[in-house]
Amino acid sequence: MLENLNLSLFSLINATPDSAPWMISLAIFIAKDLITVVPLLAVVLWLWGLTAQRQLVIKIAIALAVSLFVSWTMGHLFPHDRPFVENIGYNFLHHAADDSFPSDHGTVIFTFALAFLCWHRLWSGSLLM
């Protein structure tokens, strides 16, 4: 049941060769480059932030270490191939054929957003979500 839901949702967002080139470029930017917001924001908060913001960066670093360890463990306990490995959909972005669940980028951005929701400002965490 969940596998069918997963494939249905993937089919909704998977681009095809008929998709507009700007949409494919935007999707590639989001998939590859948007995640750089996380370390850049952490560096800005550390270098130019107040003591409370530096403490936030430390909390985020600890939360990221824990969440990535849990993500790695879940990936080994419940392996799930990426769709292109099983020849499902189209792939416009080179990616290693490692497990797709859970997503490293998803884990990082959601941990970062939840840290902002809990320890910073509600609006900043909501924006990151």
C-alpha positions as CSV (number, residue, x, y, z in Angstrom):
1,M,0.0,0.0,0.0
2,L,2.7,2.5,1.0
3,E,4.8,1.5,-2.0
4,N,1.9,2.3,-4.4
5,L,1.4,5.7,-2.7
6,N,5.2,6.3,-3.0
7,L,5.2,5.5,-6.7
8,S,2.0,7.6,-7.3
9,L,3.5,10.6,-5.6
10,F,6.8,10.1,-7.4
11,S,5.0,10.0,-10.8
12,L,3.3,13.3,-10.0
13,I,6.6,15.2,-9.5
14,N,8.8,13.3,-12.0
15,A,9.7,15.4,-15.0
16,T,9.5,13.9,-18.5
17,P,11.5,14.8,-21.7
18,D,8.5,16.9,-22.6
19,S,8.7,19.1,-19.5
20,A,9.7,22.7,-20.0
21,P,13.5,23.1,-19.8
22,W,13.2,25.9,-17.3
23,M,11.3,23.6,-15.0
24,I,14.0,20.9,-15.2
25,S,16.7,23.5,-14.5
26,L,14.7,24.8,-11.5
27,A,14.3,21.2,-10.2
28,I,18.0,20.5,-10.6
29,F,18.8,23.8,-8.8
30,I,16.5,22.9,-5.9
31,A,17.9,19.3,-5.7
32,K,21.6,20.2,-5.9
33,D,22.1,23.8,-4.8
34,L,19.4,25.0,-2.5
35,I,20.7,22.9,0.3
36,T,23.7,25.2,0.5
37,V,21.5,27.7,2.4
38,V,21.9,25.5,5.5
39,P,25.7,25.8,5.9
40,L,25.8,29.4,4.7
41,L,23.2,30.4,7.2
42,A,25.0,28.6,10.0
43,V,28.3,30.3,9.1
44,V,26.5,33.7,9.0
45,L,24.9,33.1,12.4
46,W,28.3,31.9,13.9
47,L,30.4,34.8,12.5
48,W,28.0,37.7,12.9
49,G,25.5,36.5,15.4
50,L,25.0,37.1,19.0
51,T,25.9,34.5,21.7
52,A,22.3,33.1,21.5
53,Q,22.7,32.6,17.8
54,R,26.0,30.9,18.2
55,Q,24.4,28.6,20.8
56,L,21.7,27.9,18.1
57,V,24.4,26.9,15.6
58,I,25.8,24.4,18.2
59,K,22.4,23.0,18.9
60,I,21.7,22.6,15.2
61,A,25.1,20.9,14.7
62,I,24.3,18.4,17.4
63,A,20.8,17.9,16.1
64,L,22.2,17.3,12.6
65,A,24.7,14.8,13.8
66,V,22.0,12.8,15.6
67,S,19.4,13.0,12.8
68,L,22.0,12.0,10.1
69,F,23.0,9.0,12.2
70,V,19.4,8.0,12.7
71,S,18.8,8.5,8.9
72,W,21.9,6.3,8.1
73,T,20.6,3.6,10.5
74,M,17.1,3.7,9.0
75,G,18.6,3.5,5.5
76,H,20.5,0.3,6.4
77,L,17.6,-1.2,8.3
78,F,15.0,-0.4,5.6
79,P,16.8,-0.1,2.3
80,H,14.9,1.4,-0.6
81,D,16.3,1.8,-4.1
82,R,16.1,5.1,-5.9
83,P,13.5,5.0,-8.7
84,F,16.0,5.3,-11.5
85,V,17.8,2.2,-10.2
86,E,14.5,0.3,-10.9
87,N,14.0,2.0,-14.2
88,I,11.0,4.0,-13.0
89,G,10.5,7.5,-14.4
90,Y,13.1,9.8,-15.9
91,N,16.4,10.9,-14.4
92,F,17.9,14.3,-15.4
93,L,20.5,14.4,-12.6
94,H,23.4,12.1,-12.0
95,H,23.1,10.5,-8.6
96,A,24.8,7.5,-6.9
97,A,22.6,4.4,-6.9
98,D,22.5,4.4,-3.1
99,D,19.3,4.2,-1.0
100,S,16.6,6.8,-1.5
101,F,15.1,6.5,2.0
102,P,15.5,8.5,4.0
103,S,16.7,11.5,2.0
104,D,19.9,13.1,3.3
105,H,18.9,16.5,1.9
106,G,15.4,16.1,3.4
107,T,16.9,15.0,6.8
108,V,19.2,18.1,6.9
109,I,16.6,20.7,5.9
110,F,13.9,19.4,8.1
111,T,16.3,19.1,11.1
112,F,17.4,22.7,10.4
113,A,13.8,23.9,10.1
114,L,12.7,22.1,13.2
115,A,15.7,23.5,15.1
116,F,14.6,27.0,14.0
117,L,11.0,26.3,15.0
118,C,12.1,25.1,18.5
119,W,15.0,27.3,19.3
120,H,14.8,30.5,17.2
121,R,11.7,32.1,15.7
122,L,8.5,30.5,14.5
123,W,8.5,32.4,11.2
124,S,12.0,31.3,10.3
125,G,11.4,27.7,10.9
126,S,8.0,27.9,9.1
127,L,9.8,29.5,6.1
128,L,12.3,26.7,6.0
129,M,9.6,24.0,6.1
